[in-house]
Amino acid sequence: MEFIKQHPVSLFFVILVLTLIGLTGNMYLGNQSQQNSGAWSPGTTLVVTSPAVIRIIVDQVESIGTASANESVSLSSKVTDTVSKVNFEDGMYVEKGEILVELTNSEETAQLAEAQAAVNESTRQFERVRNLIAQRLASETQLDIEKARMQTADARLEGIIARLNDRLIRAPFSGILGFRAVSPGTLLSPNTVVTTLDDVSVIKLDFSVPENFLAVLSKGQEVNAASPAYPDKEFRGTVQTINSRVDPVTRSVMIRAHLNNEARLLRPGMLLTVNLVRQRSDALVVPEEAIIPIQDRQYVYTIEDGVANQREIQAGRRRPGIVEVLSGLQEGQQVITQGAIKIRPGSPVVVRETASQSEAATGRGDS
């Protein structure tokens, strides 16, 4: 205790030296442990890598199109008469041949009964004369006369049936009806629209593309359409017709595609965004952040024997988040995606994290 009281400064320096020796020893042991385990050491750069993978690249032509019904008609009467019965409601789905409106037909019904009676009578007379001929009690001339009368009665009956049918407004095809525009007692004329009928099981989509794509257009190409009304849904179809003429003002060609609309979500007149698929092809891709542009050339960093190696590549098509590599890399090679800004060719690096192939590119999904 006397020594401590007499030499406090010396004691302070002794404690300081022992502390520094302890810290230096701990750092040395820690560095040795990290080097033995292959972790980061002074002078190296921590990086993140991702593999070059194969993905399906889709070449598309974007446009805007207008939807129309597969079949569309405004229903009206063939004759002028009053409505006796309405058999439908607004927005109703009807099958082909269903009777939608019945017109007054009392006069035609009476004429039908008269014509049917005439047909029955003429038929009996024809059969009676034919039996008499078999008994050699009548001539062939009489038979021809009765046959002509029977045919005349049949024709008159068919004419009345046709007039009765003209007083029935039927659905010419299956589809969805629009608003009802008539009521019982309405006087209809051929110019009066009863309702509209649209077949929307298939939607015709008309859109235009620039004429410079004309060489790659063909019937049967895939079309994907989307509507703001259904932001999470895609409607698929195929090209059915390519117009024979190019618009001289817009220098574009009109295309008609058919979209499957069995769920009846799309309606005629809707505006749709269109992606026309030109082709699908496999491509070697890397994450966009791995590309390092230098002047007019493109480079990536790979890792060989623990050091960064700069490789020149030939970049191709670009899609959100990825770049196609035409040459300079092989499938499965790891490229540095994070930390490349801190390194130079030959710099020692340590991989902090490696993105799996499924994380780097979602399998072989379309892009």
C-alpha positions as CSV (number, residue, x, y, z in Angstrom):
1,M,0.0,0.0,0.0
2,E,2.9,2.3,0.7
3,F,4.2,1.7,-2.9
4,I,0.9,2.6,-4.3
5,K,0.7,5.8,-2.4
6,Q,4.3,6.7,-3.3
7,H,4.1,5.8,-7.1
8,P,0.5,6.3,-8.3
9,V,1.7,7.4,-11.8
10,S,3.7,4.2,-12.3
11,L,0.8,2.1,-11.3
12,F,-1.4,3.9,-13.8
13,F,1.0,3.2,-16.7
14,V,1.3,-0.5,-15.6
15,I,-2.5,-0.9,-15.7
16,L,-2.7,0.8,-19.1
17,V,-0.1,-1.4,-20.6
18,L,-1.8,-4.6,-19.3
19,T,-5.1,-3.4,-20.7
20,L,-3.6,-2.7,-24.2
21,I,-2.0,-6.1,-24.2
22,G,-5.3,-7.8,-23.4
23,L,-7.2,-5.9,-26.1
24,T,-4.5,-6.7,-28.7
25,G,-4.6,-10.3,-27.8
26,N,-8.4,-10.5,-28.1
27,M,-8.4,-8.8,-31.5
28,Y,-5.7,-11.2,-32.7
29,L,-7.6,-14.3,-31.5
30,G,-10.8,-13.0,-33.1
31,N,-9.1,-12.3,-36.4
32,Q,-7.6,-15.7,-36.4
33,S,-11.0,-17.3,-35.7
34,Q,-12.6,-15.4,-38.5
35,Q,-9.9,-16.3,-41.0
36,N,-10.1,-19.9,-40.1
37,S,-13.9,-19.9,-40.7
38,G,-13.6,-18.0,-44.0
39,A,-15.5,-14.9,-42.8
40,W,-14.8,-11.3,-43.5
41,S,-11.3,-9.9,-42.8
42,P,-9.7,-6.5,-43.2
43,G,-9.2,-5.7,-46.9
44,T,-12.1,-7.8,-48.2
45,T,-15.5,-6.6,-49.3
46,L,-18.8,-8.2,-48.4
47,V,-21.0,-8.8,-51.4
48,V,-24.3,-10.4,-52.4
49,T,-24.5,-12.7,-55.5
50,S,-27.3,-14.1,-57.7
51,P,-27.1,-16.9,-60.3
52,A,-27.6,-16.4,-64.0
53,V,-30.8,-18.3,-64.8
54,I,-33.0,-19.3,-67.8
55,R,-36.3,-17.5,-68.0
56,I,-39.0,-17.3,-70.7
57,I,-38.9,-13.9,-72.3
58,V,-42.2,-12.8,-74.0
59,D,-42.0,-10.3,-76.9
60,Q,-45.3,-8.3,-76.9
61,V,-46.9,-5.5,-78.8
62,E,-49.0,-3.2,-76.7
63,S,-52.2,-1.5,-77.9
64,I,-55.7,-0.4,-76.8
65,G,-58.8,-2.0,-78.1
66,T,-62.6,-1.8,-78.0
67,A,-64.8,-4.7,-77.1
68,S,-67.9,-5.7,-79.1
69,A,-70.4,-8.5,-78.9
70,N,-70.0,-11.7,-80.8
71,E,-73.5,-11.1,-82.2
72,S,-75.6,-8.0,-81.6
73,V,-79.1,-7.0,-82.8
74,S,-81.9,-4.5,-82.1
75,L,-85.1,-6.4,-82.1
76,S,-88.2,-5.0,-83.7
77,S,-91.5,-6.1,-85.3
78,K,-92.0,-7.1,-88.9
79,V,-95.6,-5.8,-88.9
80,T,-97.6,-3.0,-87.4
81,D,-99.9,-4.2,-84.6
82,T,-100.4,-3.9,-80.9
83,V,-98.5,-5.8,-78.2
84,S,-100.6,-8.5,-76.5
85,K,-98.0,-10.0,-74.2
86,V,-94.3,-9.4,-73.2
87,N,-92.4,-12.5,-72.0
88,F,-89.1,-11.0,-70.8
89,E,-87.5,-8.6,-68.3
90,D,-84.5,-6.2,-68.5
91,G,-81.1,-7.9,-68.6
92,M,-82.6,-11.4,-68.9
93,Y,-80.6,-14.2,-70.5
94,V,-82.6,-16.0,-73.2
95,E,-82.0,-19.0,-75.4
96,K,-82.3,-19.0,-79.2
97,G,-85.9,-19.3,-80.4
98,E,-87.6,-18.1,-77.2
99,I,-90.7,-15.9,-77.7
100,L,-90.1,-12.4,-76.3
101,V,-93.2,-10.5,-77.5
102,E,-96.6,-11.6,-78.8
103,L,-98.6,-9.3,-81.0
104,T,-102.4,-9.3,-81.4
105,N,-103.3,-12.2,-83.7
106,S,-107.1,-12.8,-83.3
107,E,-107.8,-12.3,-87.0
108,E,-104.9,-14.5,-88.1
109,T,-106.0,-17.2,-85.6
110,A,-109.5,-17.3,-87.2
111,Q,-108.0,-17.5,-90.7
112,L,-105.8,-20.3,-89.5
113,A,-108.8,-22.4,-88.3
114,E,-110.5,-21.7,-91.7
115,A,-107.4,-22.7,-93.7
116,Q,-106.9,-25.8,-91.6
117,A,-110.5,-26.9,-92.3
118,A,-110.0,-26.3,-96.0
119,V,-106.9,-28.4,-96.0
120,N,-108.7,-31.2,-94.2
121,E,-111.6,-31.1,-96.7
122,S,-109.3,-31.0,-99.8
123,T,-107.3,-33.9,-98.4
124,R,-110.5,-36.0,-98.0
125,Q,-111.7,-35.2,-101.5
126,F,-108.3,-36.2,-102.9
127,E,-108.3,-39.5,-101.1
128,R,-111.9,-40.2,-102.2
129,V,-111.1,-39.6,-105.9
130,R,-108.0,-41.8,-105.6
131,N,-110.1,-44.6,-104.3
132,L,-112.7,-44.2,-107.1
133,I,-109.9,-44.4,-109.6
134,A,-108.8,-47.7,-108.1
135,Q,-112.4,-48.9,-108.7
136,R,-112.3,-47.3,-112.2
137,L,-115.2,-45.0,-111.3
138,A,-113.2,-41.7,-111.7
139,S,-110.7,-40.3,-114.2
140,E,-107.1,-39.1,-113.7
141,T,-108.2,-35.6,-114.6
142,Q,-110.5,-35.4,-111.5
143,L,-107.6,-36.7,-109.4
144,D,-105.3,-33.9,-110.7
145,I,-108.0,-31.3,-110.0
146,E,-108.4,-32.5,-106.4
147,K,-104.6,-32.6,-106.0
148,A,-104.3,-29.0,-107.1
149,R,-107.0,-27.9,-104.7
150,M,-105.2,-29.7,-101.8
151,Q,-101.9,-28.1,-102.6
152,T,-103.6,-24.7,-102.8
153,A,-105.1,-25.2,-99.4
154,D,-101.8,-26.3,-98.0
155,A,-100.1,-23.2,-99.4
156,R,-102.8,-20.9,-97.9
157,L,-102.3,-22.6,-94.5
158,E,-98.6,-22.1,-94.6
159,G,-99.1,-18.4,-95.5
160,I,-101.3,-17.8,-92.5
161,I,-98.8,-19.7,-90.2
162,A,-96.1,-17.4,-91.6
163,R,-98.2,-14.3,-90.8
164,L,-98.8,-15.6,-87.3
165,N,-95.1,-16.1,-86.8
166,D,-94.5,-12.5,-87.9
167,R,-96.5,-11.6,-84.8
168,L,-94.1,-13.4,-82.6
169,I,-90.8,-11.7,-81.8
170,R,-88.3,-14.4,-81.0
171,A,-84.6,-14.4,-79.9
172,P,-82.5,-15.1,-83.0
173,F,-79.7,-16.4,-80.9
174,S,-78.8,-17.0,-77.2
175,G,-77.7,-13.9,-75.3
176,I,-78.4,-11.1,-72.8
177,L,-81.3,-8.7,-73.4
178,G,-81.1,-5.0,-72.9
179,F,-83.8,-2.7,-71.5
180,R,-87.4,-3.4,-72.4
181,A,-88.8,-0.6,-74.5
182,V,-92.5,-1.8,-74.9
183,S,-95.4,-2.8,-72.7
184,P,-98.7,-4.6,-73.4
185,G,-100.9,-2.4,-75.6
186,T,-98.0,-0.6,-77.3
187,L,-98.6,-0.1,-81.0
188,L,-95.5,-1.5,-82.7
189,S,-94.2,-0.7,-86.2
190,P,-91.2,-2.1,-88.0
191,N,-89.2,1.0,-86.9
192,T,-89.9,0.5,-83.2
193,V,-87.1,-1.2,-81.2
194,V,-88.4,-3.6,-78.6
195,T,-85.0,-4.4,-76.9
196,T,-81.4,-5.3,-77.8
197,L,-79.9,-8.7,-77.7
198,D,-76.1,-9.4,-77.3
199,D,-74.2,-12.7,-77.4
200,V,-71.3,-12.0,-75.1
201,S,-70.1,-15.6,-74.7
202,V,-67.3,-14.5,-77.0
203,I,-66.0,-10.9,-77.2
204,K,-64.6,-9.5,-80.4
205,L,-61.7,-7.2,-79.6
206,D,-60.6,-4.7,-82.3
207,F,-57.3,-2.9,-81.9
208,S,-54.5,-1.5,-84.2
209,V,-50.8,-2.0,-84.3
210,P,-48.1,-0.1,-86.3
211,E,-47.6,-1.3,-89.8
212,N,-43.9,-2.2,-89.1
213,F,-45.2,-5.3,-87.2
214,L,-47.2,-6.5,-90.1
215,A,-44.5,-9.2,-91.0
216,V,-44.8,-10.9,-87.6
217,L,-48.6,-10.9,-87.4
218,S,-50.5,-14.1,-88.0
219,K,-53.9,-15.7,-87.3
220,G,-53.9,-17.6,-84.0
221,Q,-51.4,-15.4,-82.1
222,E,-52.1,-15.1,-78.4
223,V,-53.7,-12.0,-77.0
224,N,-53.9,-10.9,-73.4
225,A,-56.3,-8.1,-72.5
226,A,-57.0,-6.3,-69.2
227,S,-59.7,-3.9,-68.0
228,P,-59.6,-1.3,-65.2
229,A,-62.9,-2.7,-64.1
230,Y,-61.1,-6.0,-63.2
231,P,-57.5,-5.0,-62.3
232,D,-56.5,-8.5,-61.1
233,K,-57.9,-10.4,-64.0
234,E,-56.5,-11.2,-67.4
235,F,-58.6,-12.2,-70.4
236,R,-56.9,-14.4,-73.0
237,G,-57.8,-14.9,-76.6
238,T,-56.4,-15.4,-80.1
239,V,-56.1,-13.3,-83.3
240,Q,-58.9,-14.2,-85.7
241,T,-58.6,-11.6,-88.5
242,I,-55.9,-9.2,-89.8
243,N,-57.4,-6.4,-91.9
244,S,-56.5,-6.4,-95.5
245,R,-55.7,-2.7,-95.5
246,V,-53.4,-0.3,-93.7
247,D,-54.8,3.0,-92.6
248,P,-53.0,5.6,-94.7
249,V,-53.4,8.3,-92.0
250,T,-52.2,6.4,-88.9
251,R,-50.1,3.8,-90.7
252,S,-51.5,1.1,-88.6
253,V,-53.4,-2.1,-89.3
254,M,-56.6,-3.3,-87.5
255,I,-56.7,-6.7,-85.8
256,R,-59.7,-8.5,-84.5
257,A,-59.2,-11.1,-81.7
258,H,-61.8,-13.3,-79.9
259,L,-61.7,-13.4,-76.1
260,N,-63.4,-16.1,-74.1
261,N,-66.1,-14.4,-71.9
262,E,-68.1,-17.4,-70.5
263,A,-68.2,-15.6,-67.2
264,R,-69.9,-12.6,-68.9
265,L,-67.6,-10.1,-67.2
266,L,-66.8,-8.1,-70.3
267,R,-69.4,-6.0,-72.0
268,P,-69.6,-4.5,-75.5
269,G,-68.0,-1.0,-75.7
270,M,-65.5,-1.5,-73.0
271,L,-61.9,-0.1,-73.5
272,L,-59.2,-2.8,-72.9
273,T,-55.4,-2.7,-72.9
274,V,-54.0,-5.3,-75.2
275,N,-50.8,-7.3,-75.3
276,L,-50.2,-9.2,-78.5
277,V,-47.7,-12.0,-77.9
278,R,-45.2,-12.0,-80.8
279,Q,-43.1,-14.9,-79.5
280,R,-41.9,-16.7,-76.4
281,S,-38.3,-17.7,-76.1
282,D,-35.8,-19.0,-73.4
283,A,-33.2,-16.5,-72.4
284,L,-30.3,-16.4,-69.9
285,V,-30.9,-13.5,-67.6
286,V,-29.3,-11.8,-64.6
287,P,-30.6,-9.2,-62.2
288,E,-30.5,-5.6,-63.5
289,E,-28.5,-4.4,-60.6
290,A,-25.6,-6.7,-61.6
291,I,-25.0,-4.8,-64.8
292,I,-22.1,-2.3,-64.8
293,P,-22.1,0.0,-67.9
294,I,-18.8,1.4,-68.9
295,Q,-19.0,3.7,-71.9
296,D,-20.8,1.6,-74.6
297,R,-20.0,-1.8,-73.0
298,Q,-21.7,-3.9,-70.3
299,Y,-19.9,-5.8,-67.5
300,V,-20.7,-8.0,-64.5
301,Y,-18.5,-9.1,-61.6
302,T,-18.1,-12.9,-61.0
303,I,-16.1,-14.5,-58.1
304,E,-13.2,-16.7,-58.8
305,D,-10.9,-18.0,-56.0
306,G,-12.2,-15.4,-53.6
307,V,-11.5,-12.4,-55.8
308,A,-13.8,-10.3,-58.1
309,N,-13.4,-10.9,-61.8
310,Q,-14.8,-8.4,-64.3
311,R,-16.5,-10.0,-67.3
312,E,-17.8,-8.2,-70.4
313,I,-21.2,-9.4,-71.6
314,Q,-23.5,-8.7,-74.5
315,A,-26.8,-7.5,-73.1
316,G,-30.0,-8.2,-75.0
317,R,-33.7,-7.6,-74.1
318,R,-34.6,-5.9,-70.9
319,R,-37.6,-6.6,-68.7
320,P,-38.5,-5.1,-65.2
321,G,-35.6,-6.2,-62.9
322,I,-33.8,-8.4,-65.3
323,V,-31.5,-8.2,-68.4
324,E,-30.9,-10.9,-71.0
325,V,-27.3,-12.0,-71.5
326,L,-26.5,-13.0,-75.0
327,S,-22.8,-13.9,-74.4
328,G,-20.2,-13.8,-71.7
329,L,-21.9,-15.9,-69.0
330,Q,-23.2,-19.4,-68.5
331,E,-26.3,-20.6,-66.7
332,G,-25.7,-21.0,-62.9
333,Q,-22.7,-18.6,-62.7
334,Q,-22.9,-16.3,-59.7
335,V,-22.8,-12.5,-60.4
336,I,-22.4,-9.8,-57.8
337,T,-25.6,-7.8,-57.3
338,Q,-24.7,-5.8,-54.2
339,G,-21.3,-4.4,-53.2
340,A,-19.9,-4.1,-56.8
341,I,-19.4,-0.3,-56.4
342,K,-16.8,-0.9,-53.7
343,I,-14.6,-3.3,-55.7
344,R,-12.2,-3.4,-58.6
345,P,-11.0,-6.3,-60.7
346,G,-9.0,-8.6,-58.5
347,S,-10.4,-7.2,-55.2
348,P,-10.8,-9.9,-52.5
349,V,-14.5,-10.5,-51.7
350,V,-16.5,-12.6,-49.3
351,V,-20.1,-13.6,-50.2
352,R,-22.5,-12.4,-47.5
353,E,-25.6,-13.8,-49.1
354,T,-26.4,-15.8,-52.3
355,A,-29.9,-15.6,-53.8
356,S,-31.3,-18.9,-54.7
357,Q,-32.3,-19.6,-58.3
358,S,-36.0,-19.4,-57.3
359,E,-35.4,-16.0,-55.6
360,A,-33.3,-14.7,-58.5
361,A,-36.0,-15.5,-61.1
362,T,-39.3,-17.1,-60.3
363,G,-38.6,-20.4,-62.0
364,R,-39.2,-20.3,-65.7
365,G,-42.0,-17.7,-65.5
366,D,-42.9,-15.5,-68.3
367,S,-41.5,-12.0,-68.6
